[in-house]
Amino acid sequence: MTFSNTPLDFARAAGAVGLGITSGLVLAFPIFIMPALAKILQPAERLRAWSKLYDVGKAIMPPISAAATTILIYSLFSLPVDSLEREVLGSVTRSTLLKITAFIAASPVPFTLLVMAPGITQLKKAEVADVKGDKASGSGARTDALIDKWSAQHNVRCLIYSIAFSVLWLISL
């Protein structure tokens, strides 16, 4: 990326940093956090730990992701036309890649709402049941299976954010 110290340059850098932070934070969960929790906690404890970590992520990640995506869209409409039409990969222009990046960066939202929400609801219900003392529905193999399913779906989100960040990196070449 070449910069000339304009607000647009700041926006481009902020979008890249925002996507980088998003990618890194979502990757930390399956790579570091869940394996550690699986080794040191019992199923019911894993459920409570997952729930607390999920709540923190739910509070932090949407604003970061939304800001990065909004900044990417702003950049798309603000970059000079000659800058956007420069070819980056063969005949693919920066404009095309920026549009793809903005679309990819926004896609975890519908994925979460449509694909992941039912499992999240089941995990939250299992946690409530566990707190109430209904051990049959809030712990054990079923809970671990739900957490594993959520983790697999979360890995898809990780891949989505990593791809968006990679495409944004290509634009900066």
Secondary structure, DSSP 4 states (H G I P E B T S, - for coil): ----S-HHHHHHHHHHHHHHHHHHHHHHIIIIIHHHHHHHS-HHHHHHHHHHHHHHHHHHHHHHHHHHHHHHHHHHHHS-HHHHTSEEETTEEHHHHHHHHHHHHHTHHHHIIIIIHHHHHHHHHHHHHHHTT-HHHHSSHHHHHHHHHHHHHHHHHHHHHHHHHHHHHHHT-
